[in-house]
Amino acid sequence: MTPPSPDVIRFTVGQPDFDTPAPVVDAAIASLKRGETTYTRSQGSETLCQAVSQHLSKFEINIDPNDVVIAPGCKQALLYSMMAVVEPGDEVILLAPAWPSYDGMVKLLGGVPIHVPVRRPDYHPDFEALRKAVTSKTKAIIINSPNNPTGAVYTPEEIKQIVDLAVDSDFWILDDMIYSTLVWGEHNYTSPYSFEGGPERTLAIGGWSKGWAMTGWRLGWVAGPPEVMEAVKTCQASSATHVATFLMPAAEVALTLEDEISAMGDSFAERRLFFHKGIDSLPGVAAPMPEGAFYILADVSGTGMNDVEFATRALNEAKVQVIPGSLMLGGDNLIRLSYAASLEDLEEGIRRLRTWLNGIM
């Protein structure tokens, strides 16, 4: 795909616009200088697995460090998790519109993705639709809260209902918690581990990419019940062996940081309010207030254009790039916008979109 010209404002990039915190970079350099470049423990160093276990305990996820695997990115952690529990023909429920890689991974393993539309306009789970989607072939549900692409953060009551449904119908919960530290609404991220029946059927999957501005470091984790984690360990040992040895001390340092992470969070919280006000005020565009992560999913049907036409014309005529929602099942007439950009770019992008829409409507 050809990248847009330099004069385009991009609301498409799903990564923090911050540098990785200096203490993390320094720790990786120090590890290299110590010569920590050889093979090591496949699931991750004992101290890093302990650090992840301690981090997870902040969310009421109490897991033995031996049941933690450090993977080459959250995406790989998700794939390992699916490899451990999904067999050909198994159905996996996705809350639609869902991050497209879920669908691809399920199909890669011979599973059948079942896209269940979320509730409008807040993009929270539609439990009547969820219950109807469960069959004897249902093997798992993938949840992502805070959510990409919707920005929704599911309530504790909603997570409990998901756990209850999984218990009643005996299926796994794959909890993609990659945005768990990026919450701006009234309720925090809630893990299925918080509720009876959750710990024995939930895999907690996350990583350093979003909350610590470490997308290119490719570091993620999987944690869960011992029996399924043995399968995850086999997947890791048989494929990647382990993540880069010299990155593990840096990942430990990242989990100890507070001021740097808080400063990033405060910045995103400020941008959320500014960006939502601007996007929701555009002619023919409607968007609920995002509750977490750094995305807005806006309905553009009021402009008289579908999402693909809107995105194409916005790029060509307003020099603003957005993602058409119909690239994801259940995303028709929606566009995803990332506010992981400077306030100056957010302001200029909104100005361009408003000028363009006022000129054609």
N, C-alpha and C positions, 0 to 999 in steps of 0.2 A: 504494500500500500504506500502510495506517495505521501510524504508528510505535507501538512499545509504550509503555505508560504509564511515567512516570518511576521507579516503584518496581521495574521489571524490571531484572535483571542481564543484560546482553547479552554473550554469548559468540559473537557473529556478525560483528563488524566486523573486516575485514581491513586495518586500517591501524594504524601505530604510535600509541600514546597519548602521544606526545611533541610538543612544539612544534618547528617547523623551527628548526635551530640559528641563533642570532642573527647570526653572520657572514654567513650566506646571505641572511637578510632584509635586513641592512644593505647588502649588495652590490646587491640589487635596487633598494632605495630610492636608493642613490647613482647607479645607472644611470638611473633616472627623472629625477633631478635634473640629470643631465648632458644630458638631452634625447634619450636613446637610445630613441626611440619611432617610428622610421621603418622602411621596408623595409630588409632586409639580405640577406645571402647565403642562398639558399633552403635549402641542406642544413644550415645552421648556421654560425656564425662559424668562421673558420679556427682561432682559439685554442681554442674549445670542442671542435671536432672533434679537435684535437691532444691536448687534455686527456683526452678519452674514449679515444683510441687509447692513451695512456700508461696510463690506468687498466686497460684491457683487457689490456695486456701483463703485468700482475700475475698473470693467470690463463693465461699462455702463449698468449694470443690476440694475435698480431702482425699488425696491420692498418694499412695506410697511412691517415693522417687523411683523405685524399680519398675513402676508401671508407667513411666514417662519415656517417650522416644523423641529425640531431637532430629527433625527431618530437614531436608534441603528446601525449605519454604513451606508455607501453609498449604499451598496447592498440592505439593507432594504428600504432605500429611493427610490431606483429604483423600487423595488417591489410595494411600496405604490403608486408610480406614475403610474405604469401600472394598478394597481387595480382601480385607479381613472378614467382611460380613456379607457381601453381595455375591450371589452366584447367578449364572445365566438363567434368565426367565424371571428373576426376582423383580418385584416392583418397588421403586423408591419414590416417595412423595416429595415433591418440590413445591414450595409456595411461590406462585407465579405472579408477576415476573421475577425470575430468579437469575442469579449470576450465571451466564451461559456455560461456564466450565463444568458446573454440576451435571448438566444434561450430557455433555460430552464424555465425562468420566464414567457415568452410569452406563452409557451405551458402549463405551470401550470395553467394559467388563461383561457385556452381554445382558445387563439389566435393562429394565424398562422404566424410564422416567415418567412419572405421573404428575403433570402440572395442574395444581389446584389454585385457581385464582384467589387472590387475597381480597379483602373487603375494600370498597371504595367509600369515601375518598382518603381514608387514613392509612391504607395498605397493611392493616393488621389481619391476622388469620380469620378466615370465615370457617367457623367450626362446623356448621351444617354441611358445607361443601367438603370439609376434611373427612368427616365421618362417612359420607357417601363414597369417598374415594378409597377407603380402606377395603381390601379384599383378602382372601386367603393367601394371596401371593405377595402381600405387602411385607417387605423385609426391613425397611428403614424409612425414616423421614430425615431430611436435611433442613436444619433451621439455621438462620443467620440473623442475629439480633445483637447490636444494631445492624441494619440491613443495607446491602448493596444489591439492587439499585434504589431502593425506596426511601432510605433514611429512617425507617420505622424502628422503634425499640419496643419489643413486646413486653407487656405488663407481667408481673409475677403471676397474676391469675391466669393469663393466657399460657404461660409456660407450664403451669400446673395442669391445665387442661390438656396440653400436648402430652405431658408425662402420663396422665391418667389414660389417655387414648392409647398410648404405646403399651402401657401395662395391660389394659383390657384386651388388646389385639396382639400382644406379644411381638413387638418389633423394636428395632434399634433406633436410637436418636443420635444422629451425627450433628453435634453442636459446633458450628463454625463461629468461633468467638473472636475472630481477628480484629473486630472493631470494639471489643468490650471496654476499652479504656476511653472511648470517644463517645460519650453520652452527654447530651445537652438538655434533655427533657426532664419531666417530673420524676421519672423512675429510672433507676440504674439498670445495667445489664443484670439479668437473672439467669442462673444456670439451672438446667434440669436436675442437677445434683442437690438442689435445695429442697426437693420434694421426695416423699416416700415413693420408692419404685424407680427413681431416676438414676441413682448411682450404678446399679447393676446392669443398666441397658444404655448408658450414655458414653460416647466418646467425645471428650473435650478437645477441640482442635483449634489451634491459634498460632501466633507467631509475633515476630518483632517488626514486620514490615510497616504497618500503619501507625501504631501508637508510638513507635520510637524512631520513625523516619529512616527505616532500614530496608527499603524494598529490594535494593540490589544485593543485599547480603545473603538472601535466600536462606532464612532461618525460620523454622516453624516447630511446632510440637504436637504430639498426640498423647493423650493420657486417658486411661480407662480401666475397666475390669481386667484382672490378671489374665484370664483365659483368652480374651481377644487380643490383649497386648502381646502375648507370645506370638500370635500370627503377624502382628504389625512389626515386631522385631525381626521376624523371618523375612518380611518384605524388604525391610531396610538392609539387612545383612546380605540379601541376595541381589540387591540392585545398587544402591549408592554406597554401600559399606558404612559410611558415616559422613556427617557434614565436615567441612574443612576444620581441621584440628585447631588452627590458630584463631578461628572465629569464636570458639566456645568461651574462652575467658572474657571476650568482649560482650558476648550475650549475657554473661553473668553480671557484668558491670551495668549493662543497660537496665536490668531488673531492679537495680538499687537506686536508680536516679529518680528524683522527685521534682526538683526545681525546673529542670529542662523540659520534662514531660508536662508539667503543669503549665508552663509558659506556652507550649504548643497548643494545649487544650484551650487555654483562654483565648488564644488567637482565633482558633476555629469557631469557638462559641460566638465571638464578636462577628466574624464573617457570616455565620449562619443567619443571624438576625438581619444584617445588612442585605445579604444576597436574597433571602426569601422575600423581604419587603419589595425589592426591585423586581424580581421575577414574577411574583404574584400580582404585581400592578401592571404588567404588560398587557396590551390589548389582546383579548381572546385567550389568555393563558391563565390557568388556575393551578395552584400547588399547595398542598397541605404543608404546615410547618414541619421540617425535618427534625427528628428527635435524637438522632445520633449519626455516627460516621461523618462523611462530608459530601453528601449527595442530596440533590433535590430531584424528585420525579414529578414533572409537570405535565398537565393535560393541555394539549394545544388544539383540541378539536374546535374550540371557540374561534380559532383563526380562519376556519374554513379549509385548512390544510391537514393532511394526515402527517404522521411523525416523520416519514421519509421525505416528503415534499418540504416540510418545515426545515428539517436539518440541511437538506440540499440547498435550499434557497438562502437560509441563514448563512451558510458557508460562502456561497457565491456572491450574495448581494449585501450582506452585513459584515462579512469577514469575521464571523463567530462560529466556532465549531462545537456542536453538541452531538449526543449519541441518540439515534432513533430507538425508541423503546421496542419497536416490532422486531428488532434483532433478537429479542427474547420473547418466548411464548407468553402471551398475556400482556404484552406491552404496547399493543396497538394504540396509536394516537397520543402516546406519551413520549417525552424526551427526558434523558438523564443528563443532569448538569452537575459538575463537580465544583465545589467552592474551595478546593485546595489550590488556590491561586491568590496572588496579592490583592489587597483591597483596591489598588489602582486598576488592575486588570478586571476585577469584578465590576467596578464602577464603569469602566470604559465599555465592557461587553454589554452591560445592561443598557447603556446609552445607545450603543449601535443597534441593539435589537429593538429598542423603543422607536428610534428614528425610522428604521426599516419597516416595522409593522404599521406605524402611523402613516407611512407613505403608500401602503398597499391596501389598507383596510378602509 
